[in-house]
Structures are given as C-alpha cells and as structure tokens.
Amino acid sequence: MMRSKLITLTFLLFSILSIETAIADDSEYQLGQGFKINDVLTIGGYFSTEYSNKNDQEEFAVDDLALLLYGSFSQNASYLIELESVNFYSEDFKNDTSGSNIFPILERFYFDYKKSDQLSFRVGKQITPIGYWNLQPINVLRETSSNPILSRLMFPKFLTGLDVYGYTPFDDDLTYHFYLQGTKDLDNERINIDADSHFGFSLEKHFRNDWQLGGSTGRFTEVDESETYYFQLNSRLDKYKYSFITEAILNYKDPRAGNDEKSQAFYLQGEYRFNPKHALIGRVEYFHNDQKKQKERIGIVGYSFRPLYPISLKIEYQWHADTDSDGVFSSFSVLF
C-alpha cells in the first residue's frame, strides 16, 4: 500500500516539474501546441491521472498516456496519428490490487484533404462526428472527469472509414457530415461497440447569438449482425461566463435473436466560469433500455481548475439513483 502511494506521488511530482520546465522555456515551446519539427511533423501528447472513491473501490490510475503526431503535406492535405496506452497503471487501495498496460493502441490514424470550405474528406480511424461530448476524447478538453452514459453506450465512438464534411453551399453557418464505415475497426482495442458497418449523416447550425443546434441519424451493424438505428439531437449555448450543453438520443436495435430493444439517453450540463481558471459544473443524466429493464439516473456537481488551458484539475461528486455507485471522482490531465 505504502509503495503504491509513493509511486502515485512520484508520478505527480514528476509531471508537475515537467510542466514547470516547459512553461519556463516558452520561447521555444508552448504548452498544449506540441513541438513543431517542421510543417510535416509536430510531436505532442497528453496524459491523464484519475482518482475515484466509492463504496467498493478507491482507485488511482494513470488512465491515458498518449503520443500525437500530426502535420500538413500541403495547404490542403494533413494527417494525425494518436498512439495511446490505456490504463497505463492502476491501483485499487481498498482491494489491494494493481495493474498496468504499457502497450499502446492506435487510437486515431487518419488523413484529411480540404478541397474547399464546402467539401473536405477524412479517411482512416477517426472520431464519429456525433454531438459534442464524443468530439472531445482527451480528458483535459472536457468539463468533467466522467463521461455521460450517452457517449459510451448508444453509438460507436470511433469509425474506420470515410467522413465527407464542410459548410453547406447555401448557408455558411450550417455544417454537415456524411460518414461511412464498411469494415471492422482498424484497431478494436478501445472501441465501445464492435461494429463492422456504420453510416450516418449529421447537421449543425451556428446561430448569431452563440447558440448551436444540430442532430444526427444513422445505422450501425455489429459483428454479431445485430442492427441499430439511432436518432440524435444536440444543442449548445455559450454566454460569457455561462454555457449549457444537452444531447439526447433514441436507439432501435434488432438483435437478430430475441426481442427488439429500444433505448433512450440524454444529459443536460451547465457550467459557470468565475474566470478563465475556475468553474462550477452541474450535470443530470438519464438512460433507459426497455428490453433489458436497465435504468440510470445520475446527478453530478463538480469543480474545474485550469492554471493554464492545457492543464486541468477536476473534482466531482456523483449521485446514482438506481445503483450503489455514489462517490468522488477527480482527474489531473495535461496536453503537451
């Protein structure tokens, strides 16, 4: 137990010293923007540590340790490669167990080609362009340590295929995505749903009063041949110190064996920023699966501290109305 806590403390001290060194030498490097070798190659990365304390578990984890490689071949062509070690190190103090995983997976690997503002192409393993939360896979960019159930259970987080996107020709404030996957994932080590076919379409309108409104619809087929259709809506409002985000989704699943399943999920999140460094966050969530009789109602209150934008320290308390999972969750994350 003592050895584990010393490892945890040593890692945190090393991280803080590394950050301070990077900040002190900002003439050559700016934290969060990677180290630019040339136009073709920029090297960056991030890490995230998490701590949770609930009824049956007290765990510290180096949850993510990732390397980012990205750059541009020309004015219109670019790429991104993300290698990530998931659950790099974890220690459960209550149950006296530990684990590690140093081997990285291929989290993202894609190429972009921009023909115009109205037409761009992205090919490879990429984030599925649905809603808001799913587009923020890195902990430091999110408002809370935990992810809404909606982003984990209702659609594949990643797709290996093609995304055609841009602004619509008739409205410069309306964006679109056509996305398509026709094979298994390029690397299926961290996918939440094992799909070998997925296609969909999304739209989002940006209004002049800092309000966004959008939605998605699509279908994916899992490797067990079950098919799921989804219909999703999302909205966001940002006003100086306040922001409100909501997403809702309906799923209709034909499992090929047994009865059809219908699932619903939504979350509503609000944030109040005292200043650029300090913020309070609240979120309510709901999930229900009719066939499996699963229900989740969750409330979250949290605090976020950003000494610099690429550095985030977050803590939250979760209430679970339907399961015995109440507890404290926190994280410390840095984008290099």
Secondary structure, DSSP 8 states (H G I E B T S, - for coil): -HHHHHHHHHHHHHHHHHHHHHHHTTTT--TTS-EESSSS-EEEEEEEEEEEEETTEEEEEEEEEEEEEEEESSSSEEEEEEEEEEEEEEEETTTTEEEE----EEEEEEEEEEEETTEEEEEEEEE---SSGGG--SGGGSSSSS--THHHHSS-SEEEEEEEEEEETTEEEEEEEEEEE-S--S--SS-SS-EEEEEEEEEEEE-TTSEEEEEEEEEEEETT--EEEEEEEEEEEEETTEEEEEEEEEEEEE-SSS--EEEEEEEEEEEEEEETTEEEEEEEEEEEETTTTEEEEEEEEEEEE-SSTTEEEEEEEEEESSSS--EEEEEEEEE-
